[in-house]
Amino acid sequence: MSGQERKTKGSDLFVDALENEGVDRIFGVPGEENLDLVESLRTSKIELVLTRHEQAAAFMAATHGRLTGKPGVCLSTLGPGALNLSTGAAYAHLGAMPMILITGQKPIMSSRQARFQIVDVVATMKPLTKLSRQIVSASSIPTVVRDAFRVAMEERPGPVHLELPEDIAGDEVPAVPVIPVHPIEIPVAHRAALDRAAGMILAAKRPLVMMGAATSRPRSTHGIASFVRRTGIPFFTTQMGKGTVPGGTNLYMGTAALSERDYVHDAIDAADLIVAIGHDPIEKPPFIMGPSGPKVIHVSYTSASVEQVYFPDAEVVGDVGPSLELLADRLEGKLPQAAALLPLREEILAHIADRATESRWPPTPQRIVHDIRQVIPENGIVALDNGMYKIWFARNYRTRVANTLLLDNALATMGAGLPSAMMAAMLYPDRRVLAVAGDGGFMMNSQEMETAVRLKLNLVVLVLEDNAYGMIRWKQAVDRFADYGMTFGNPDFALYARAYGARGHRIASIDSFVPTLDAAFKEGGLHLVSIPIDYSENVRVLVDELRAHEKSKA
């Protein structure tokens, strides 16, 4: 405009700032308080991916952060829509996944609707996020958005919430430039800490390495794998640390799916030193520290959180990959005792693989995990919901690439499996992606089948049927309570899938399981495969067998 300063709408500034951060998709369910923002998105390079529930949008955004290291973005309106994001915020917060949550709000300068639908979402989100703030000035939007992305990505990564009120989004202000993006560099560990850790490892007679949740950060996997190769120390993983070091290596000792008494704990109990790389105590403890147990060195991006079950003797804090390279420089070729625990490996893995090819019907969890491994290539992704089967996948599913088994051992929420798999399928359309959910967890976000069909995703969804909330039912039985309140009925899942325009399959014999999965992947599109599961192995293996094993060591 001649003689007048050019003005820009707040929502346009917001979208420009998102584009500046490299955002290409936003997941969510908009409301009337977001309409200016939606209009700005319409003319931008950013795709608005409409979901059928805000919770699913949050799970998808969090999984984007988990897989890429860059924040995923989700959107909702005020009040009920914003509250539907809260489980996804907690999922990202506990799981250390960078994410940006954008919620709308009524105008803050004046409101003709009084307090209709208004909840203090900023306060609600504060304990669930790294930062939660309301934007009160359109001119501040570029600065606020840049800061939000910086905070979300800094260690420890996590969700950031921004509330964009309707009148701020629609306000016209003089154009404000975006803030340039700068890389976030993490210092390496202090020399004294590296020397101290090296001295402890050199003195150890039976060292063992543990890979925790933070080892799956995309930035660190090379340095971690190099450390294991150069030192030759055997390793085990937590549930969320699987795959960081190629699972086919002959130094892999197993995964701690339980906190104690499992076969992998034979190695843990025998160790005199554990190098805990990337351990985050938000995970269920992979082992219980005690006064008579091994010494522990904490290696991670941030200092250890001292807990009753985790109180390390030394810390190496800094950028994990480069810090481990420096630690390996001090150790390589100097550890004749590195492989002292390796003779335990064959027996541990043999116990885990026991009965994995049994042909009983319905199939056992071991057989289902075994067969899935046959049809998923090394870079294929399996995204788990939360249920009893998660323990079996953690114990039995061998991973060879980081972030190819997406399980949640932090919030451990049901309902995340399908949305997480959908995000993986969007990011990696040429890989095989399988969602695995129990019948309980699947139905919590099954409406997203429509979203997956609409997006033309190549995805196979496996539903494990036991007509119950299986994990709680198992614990009910283990604690000798009556079998009560955990069972339900199910729809015909094959017909349910077809109602959404997907392909539906019901497995009637174990011999047809692998061929059906393989054919579904080859055909492409969205397929749902349902199969019954026999959970009687839960008590036989995870209770009776492990108790007997513990007694045999006494």
C-alpha positions in Angstrom: 0.0 0.0 0.0 1.4 3.3 -1.1 2.4 5.5 1.8 1.3 2.9 4.4 3.3 0.2 6.1 2.4 -3.3 4.9 0.5 -5.3 7.4 0.3 -9.0 8.0 -2.2 -11.1 9.8 -1.1 -12.9 13.0 -2.0 -16.3 11.5 0.1 -15.6 8.4 3.1 -14.8 10.7 2.5 -18.0 12.5 2.5 -20.1 9.3 5.5 -18.3 8.0 7.3 -19.1 11.2 6.3 -22.8 10.9 7.6 -22.9 7.3 10.8 -21.4 8.5 11.2 -24.3 10.9 10.8 -26.8 8.0 7.3 -28.0 9.0 5.6 -29.8 6.1 2.6 -31.3 7.9 0.2 -30.4 10.8 -2.0 -33.1 12.2 -5.3 -32.2 14.0 -8.9 -31.3 14.2 -9.5 -27.5 13.8 -12.3 -25.6 15.4 -13.8 -22.1 14.8 -11.1 -20.5 16.9 -8.5 -21.8 14.4 -10.2 -20.6 11.2 -7.7 -17.8 10.5 -4.9 -20.2 11.0 -6.6 -22.8 8.7 -7.0 -20.1 6.0 -3.3 -19.2 6.3 -2.4 -22.9 6.0 -4.5 -23.3 2.9 -2.2 -21.0 0.9 1.0 -22.3 2.4 3.3 -25.2 1.6 2.2 -27.0 4.8 -0.3 -29.8 4.5 -3.1 -30.0 7.0 -3.7 -33.6 7.8 -7.2 -33.9 9.2 -7.5 -36.7 11.8 -10.7 -38.1 13.4 -9.6 -37.5 17.0 -7.1 -35.0 18.5 -5.4 -37.7 20.5 -4.4 -39.5 17.3 -3.0 -36.2 15.9 -0.8 -35.8 19.0 0.5 -39.4 18.8 1.4 -38.8 15.1 3.2 -35.6 15.9 5.1 -37.2 18.7 6.1 -40.1 16.6 7.4 -37.6 13.9 9.6 -36.2 16.6 10.8 -39.6 17.7 11.7 -40.8 14.2 13.2 -37.5 12.8 14.5 -35.6 15.8 12.5 -32.6 14.6 9.3 -31.6 16.3 6.0 -32.8 14.8 3.1 -30.4 15.0 -0.5 -31.0 16.0 -3.5 -28.7 16.2 -6.7 -28.4 18.1 -9.4 -25.9 19.0 -9.9 -24.8 22.6 -11.4 -26.6 25.6 -12.5 -30.2 24.7 -10.3 -30.4 21.6 -7.2 -29.1 23.5 -7.8 -31.5 26.4 -7.9 -34.4 23.9 -4.3 -33.6 23.1 -3.2 -34.0 26.7 -2.5 -37.8 26.5 -0.3 -37.2 23.5 1.5 -34.4 25.3 2.2 -36.8 28.2 3.3 -39.5 25.7 5.8 -37.1 24.2 6.9 -35.7 27.5 7.7 -39.0 29.1 9.1 -40.5 25.9 11.4 -37.4 25.2 9.8 -36.8 21.7 10.0 -33.2 20.4 6.6 -31.9 19.5 4.7 -28.6 19.1 1.0 -28.5 20.2 -1.1 -25.6 18.9 -4.4 -24.9 20.5 -7.0 -22.2 19.8 -8.7 -19.9 22.3 -11.6 -17.4 22.4 -10.6 -13.8 21.8 -8.6 -12.5 24.8 -9.3 -8.7 24.3 -13.0 -9.2 24.5 -15.4 -12.1 24.3 -19.1 -12.2 23.5 -19.5 -15.8 24.6 -18.5 -15.3 28.2 -16.7 -18.5 29.4 -18.3 -21.0 27.0 -15.9 -23.9 26.4 -13.0 -22.0 28.1 -10.6 -24.1 30.1 -7.2 -22.9 31.3 -5.3 -25.0 28.8 -2.0 -23.2 29.3 -2.1 -24.2 33.0 -3.4 -27.7 32.2 -0.5 -28.3 29.8 2.3 -27.0 32.1 3.0 -30.3 33.9 2.8 -32.2 30.6 5.1 -30.1 28.5 8.5 -28.4 28.7 6.9 -25.0 28.0 3.3 -23.9 27.8 2.4 -20.3 26.9 -0.3 -18.1 25.4 0.6 -15.8 22.6 -0.7 -12.3 23.5 0.7 -10.3 20.7 0.8 -11.0 16.9 4.1 -9.2 16.6 5.8 -11.6 19.0 4.8 -14.7 17.0 8.0 -15.2 15.1 10.0 -15.0 18.3 7.7 -17.3 20.3 7.6 -20.0 17.6 11.4 -20.0 17.2 11.8 -20.3 20.9 9.2 -23.1 21.1 11.1 -25.2 18.5 14.4 -24.6 20.3 13.0 -25.7 23.6 11.3 -28.8 22.1 14.6 -30.0 20.5 17.0 -29.2 23.3 17.9 -32.1 25.6 15.8 -33.6 27.1 13.5 -33.2 24.0 9.8 -33.0 24.5 6.5 -31.2 23.8 5.9 -27.5 23.8 2.4 -26.0 23.9 1.4 -22.7 22.2 -2.1 -21.2 22.6 -3.1 -18.9 19.7 -6.2 -16.9 20.6 -8.7 -16.1 17.9 -8.2 -12.3 17.9 -4.4 -12.6 18.0 -4.5 -14.9 14.9 -6.8 -12.4 13.1 -4.9 -9.2 14.2 -3.2 -7.3 11.4 0.2 -5.9 12.4 3.3 -4.5 10.6 5.2 -7.4 9.0 7.8 -9.0 11.3 10.6 -11.1 9.8 11.1 -14.7 10.9 13.9 -15.6 13.2 16.7 -17.5 11.5 17.1 -21.1 12.6 20.4 -22.0 14.2 21.7 -25.5 14.9 21.6 -26.8 18.5 25.1 -28.1 19.5 25.6 -30.2 22.6 29.0 -30.1 24.3 31.0 -33.3 24.7 31.6 -34.7 28.1 34.3 -33.2 30.3 37.8 -34.8 30.1 37.9 -35.6 33.8 34.6 -37.5 33.5 35.9 -39.5 30.6 39.1 -40.3 32.4 37.2 -41.4 35.5 34.8 -43.6 33.5 37.7 -45.1 31.5 39.5 -46.0 34.7 36.5 -47.8 36.1 36.0 -49.7 32.9 39.7 -50.7 32.7 39.4 -52.0 36.3 36.3 -54.0 35.8 36.5 -57.8 35.4 33.0 -58.3 34.0 31.8 -55.2 32.2 28.4 -54.9 30.6 26.8 -52.1 28.5 23.2 -51.1 28.6 21.4 -49.2 25.9 18.6 -47.0 27.2 15.8 -44.9 25.7 18.0 -41.9 24.8 20.3 -44.1 22.6 17.6 -44.1 19.9 18.0 -40.4 19.2 18.8 -40.2 15.5 21.9 -38.1 16.2 23.7 -40.6 18.4 23.3 -44.1 16.9 26.6 -44.1 14.9 28.8 -43.2 17.9 27.1 -45.7 20.1 27.5 -48.6 17.6 31.2 -47.6 17.2 31.8 -47.7 21.0 30.5 -51.2 21.2 32.5 -52.4 18.2 35.7 -50.8 19.4 35.5 -52.0 23.0 34.0 -55.4 22.5 31.9 -55.2 25.6 28.7 -57.1 25.4 25.4 -55.2 25.7 21.8 -55.5 26.5 19.0 -53.0 25.9 16.0 -51.5 27.6 12.7 -51.8 25.8 13.0 -48.4 24.2 16.7 -48.8 23.5 16.3 -51.7 21.1 18.1 -51.5 17.7 20.6 -48.8 18.5 23.4 -51.3 17.9 22.7 -53.8 15.1 20.8 -56.6 16.7 22.6 -59.2 14.7 25.9 -58.5 16.4 27.4 -61.3 18.5 27.7 -59.0 21.5 23.9 -58.7 22.0 22.8 -60.3 25.3 19.1 -59.6 25.2 16.5 -57.0 26.2 15.3 -56.3 29.7 11.5 -56.6 29.2 11.1 -57.1 33.0 12.9 -55.4 35.9 14.4 -58.6 37.4 14.6 -62.4 37.3 14.5 -62.7 33.5 17.2 -64.6 31.7 19.1 -61.5 30.7 19.4 -60.7 34.4 21.9 -63.6 34.6 24.4 -61.3 32.8 23.3 -58.2 34.8 23.7 -60.0 38.1 27.1 -61.3 37.1 28.4 -58.0 36.0 30.7 -55.9 38.2 30.2 -52.8 36.1 27.3 -51.6 33.9 27.9 -48.7 31.5 24.3 -47.4 31.3 24.1 -45.4 28.0 21.1 -43.2 27.5 19.2 -44.6 30.5 16.1 -42.6 31.3 14.4 -43.5 34.6 11.1 -42.7 33.0 11.3 -46.2 31.6 10.3 -49.1 33.8 13.6 -50.1 35.4 15.5 -52.6 33.4 17.3 -53.7 36.5 17.1 -52.9 40.2 20.2 -51.3 41.7 21.2 -52.3 45.2 24.2 -51.9 47.6 25.6 -55.3 46.6 25.1 -55.0 42.9 27.5 -53.8 40.1 28.8 -50.3 39.9 27.1 -48.1 37.3 28.4 -45.4 35.0 25.7 -43.1 33.6 26.4 -41.9 30.1 23.8 -39.6 28.6 22.9 -36.1 27.4 21.8 -35.0 30.8 22.7 -35.8 34.4 21.2 -38.8 36.1 18.0 -38.5 37.9 18.8 -40.3 41.2 16.1 -42.8 42.1 15.6 -45.5 44.6 16.5 -48.1 41.9 19.1 -46.0 40.0 22.0 -44.1 41.7 25.1 -44.3 39.4 28.6 -44.2 40.7 29.9 -41.9 38.0 28.5 -39.8 35.1 29.6 -38.9 31.6 27.3 -36.1 30.5 27.4 -34.6 27.0 26.6 -35.3 23.4 26.5 -39.1 23.6 27.9 -40.2 20.2 31.0 -38.0 20.2 31.6 -38.5 24.0 31.5 -42.3 23.5 34.0 -42.0 20.6 36.4 -40.1 23.0 35.8 -42.8 25.7 36.5 -45.5 23.2 39.8 -43.8 22.3 40.9 -44.4 26.0 39.8 -48.0 26.0 40.3 -49.6 22.5 42.8 -52.5 22.6 43.1 -52.3 26.4 40.2 -54.5 27.6 41.3 -58.2 27.6 38.4 -58.8 30.0 35.8 -57.1 27.8 34.0 -60.3 26.7 34.0 -62.0 30.2 30.2 -62.2 30.2 29.8 -63.4 26.6 29.6 -67.1 27.4 26.2 -66.5 29.0 24.8 -65.2 25.7 23.9 -68.5 24.0 21.9 -69.8 26.9 20.1 -66.5 27.5 19.0 -66.2 23.8 18.1 -69.9 23.6 15.7 -69.5 26.5 14.1 -66.5 24.8 13.7 -68.4 21.6 12.1 -71.5 23.3 8.8 -72.6 21.7 8.9 -69.8 19.1 7.9 -72.2 16.3 5.1 -74.2 18.1 2.1 -74.8 15.8 -0.6 -74.7 18.5 -3.8 -72.8 17.8 -4.5 -70.2 18.9 -0.9 -69.2 18.5 1.4 -68.2 21.4 2.9 -64.7 21.6 6.4 -66.2 20.9 5.1 -67.7 17.6 3.4 -64.4 16.5 6.6 -62.5 17.2 8.7 -65.1 15.4 6.5 -65.0 12.3 6.3 -61.2 12.1 10.1 -61.1 12.1 10.0 -63.3 9.0 8.0 -60.8 6.9 9.6 -57.6 8.2 12.9 -56.6 6.6 15.7 -55.1 8.6 14.6 -51.5 8.0 10.9 -52.4 8.3 9.0 -50.8 11.2 6.7 -52.4 13.8 4.7 -49.9 15.9 3.2 -51.4 19.0 0.2 -50.3 21.0 0.4 -51.1 24.7 -0.6 -54.5 26.0 0.6 -57.9 27.2 2.2 -58.6 23.8 4.7 -55.7 24.3 6.7 -57.8 26.8 7.0 -60.6 24.3 8.1 -58.2 21.5 10.6 -56.6 23.8 12.1 -60.0 24.8 11.8 -61.9 21.5 11.9 -59.4 18.6 15.4 -58.9 17.3 16.1 -55.4 15.9 18.9 -54.5 13.6 18.2 -50.8 13.0 17.3 -48.1 15.5 13.7 -47.1 15.8 12.4 -50.1 13.9 10.4 -51.3 16.9 8.3 -48.4 18.2 7.1 -49.3 21.7 6.3 -47.0 24.6 7.8 -48.0 27.9 7.3 -44.6 29.5 3.7 -43.5 29.5 2.7 -46.9 28.2 -0.6 -45.7 26.9 -3.1 -47.6 24.9 -4.3 -46.2 21.6 -1.0 -45.0 20.2 -0.1 -48.0 18.0 -2.1 -47.2 14.9 -1.4 -43.4 14.8 2.3 -44.1 15.4 2.4 -46.6 12.5 0.5 -44.2 10.3 3.2 -41.5 10.9 6.0 -44.1 10.2 4.2 -45.0 6.9 4.0 -41.3 5.9 7.7 -40.7 6.6 8.9 -44.0 5.0 6.4 -45.0 2.3 8.9 -47.5 0.7 9.4 -49.5 4.0 7.1 -52.2 5.3 5.3 -50.8 8.3 3.2 -52.9 10.7 0.9 -51.7 13.5 0.4 -54.3 16.3 -2.4 -53.7 18.7 -4.5 -55.7 21.1 -8.3 -55.6 20.5 -8.6 -53.2 23.5 -6.0 -50.7 22.4 -7.0 -50.8 18.7 -10.5 -49.8 19.4 -9.4 -46.7 21.3 -8.3 -45.0 18.0 -9.7 -47.3 15.4 -11.5 -44.4 13.8 -8.1 -43.4 12.3 -8.6 -46.3 9.8 -10.6 -43.7 7.8 -7.6 -41.3 7.9 -5.2 -43.9 6.7 -7.5 -44.8 3.8 -7.9 -41.2 2.9 -4.2 -40.6 3.0 -3.7 -43.7 0.8 -1.1 -45.2 3.2 0.7 -48.5 2.7 0.2 -50.0 6.1 -0.8 -53.4 7.6 -2.6 -53.4 11.0 -2.5 -56.5 13.1 -5.1 -56.9 15.8 -4.4 -59.5 18.5 -7.8 -60.9 19.8 -8.2 -62.1 23.3 -11.5 -60.3 24.1 -10.0 -58.7 27.2 -7.7 -56.1 28.6 -5.1 -58.8 28.6 -2.3 -57.4 30.6 -4.5 -56.3 33.6 -6.3 -59.6 33.4 -2.9 -61.4 33.6 -1.8 -59.4 36.6 -5.2 -60.0 38.2 -4.5 -63.7 37.9 -0.9 -63.5 39.1 -2.0 -61.6 42.2 -4.7 -64.3 42.7 -7.7 -62.1 42.3 -10.9 -63.4 40.8 -11.2 -63.1 37.0 -13.6 -60.1 36.9 -14.3 -56.9 34.9 -11.7 -57.3 32.1 -13.5 -59.0 29.3 -15.6 -57.6 26.4 -16.9 -58.5 22.9 -15.5 -57.4 19.6 -16.8 -56.6 16.1 -15.8 -58.7 13.1 -12.6 -56.9 12.5 -12.3 -57.9 8.9 -15.8 -56.5 8.2 -14.9 -53.4 10.3 -11.9 -52.8 8.1 -13.9 -53.2 4.9 -16.4 -50.6 6.1 -13.6 -48.0 6.0 -12.5 -49.1 2.5 -9.5 -51.1 3.7 -8.9 -54.8 3.1 -9.8 -57.1 6.0 -8.4 -60.6 6.8 -9.1 -63.0 9.6 -6.4 -65.7 10.3 -7.9 -69.2 10.8 -4.7 -71.2 11.0 -1.1 -70.4 11.9 0.1 -71.7 8.6 -1.8 -68.9 6.8 -0.4 -66.1 9.0 2.9 -65.4 7.3 1.5 -65.7 3.7 -1.4 -63.3 4.6 0.9 -60.7 6.0 3.4 -61.0 3.1 0.6 -60.8 0.5 -0.9 -57.7 2.2 2.5 -55.9 2.1 3.0 -56.8 -1.5 -0.5 -55.6 -2.5 -0.1 -52.2 -0.8 -2.8 -50.0 0.7 -4.3 -50.4 4.1 -4.9 -54.0 5.4 -6.2 -55.2 8.7 -5.3 -58.7 9.8 -6.9 -60.1 13.0 -5.6 -63.2 14.8 -6.5 -64.8 18.1 -3.7 -65.1 20.7 -3.2 -67.7 23.5 -1.9 -65.9 26.5 -1.5 -69.0 28.7 2.2 -68.6 28.1 2.2 -65.5 30.3 1.9 -67.5 33.5 4.0 -70.5 32.3 7.0 -68.4 31.2 6.8 -65.0 32.9 5.8 -66.4 36.3 6.4 -70.1 36.8 9.4 -70.6 34.6 11.2 -67.5 35.8 10.5 -68.3 39.5 11.9 -71.7 39.0 15.0 -70.2 37.3 15.5 -67.8 40.2 15.4 -70.7 42.7 17.9 -72.7 40.7 20.4 -69.9 41.0 20.0 -69.6 44.8 
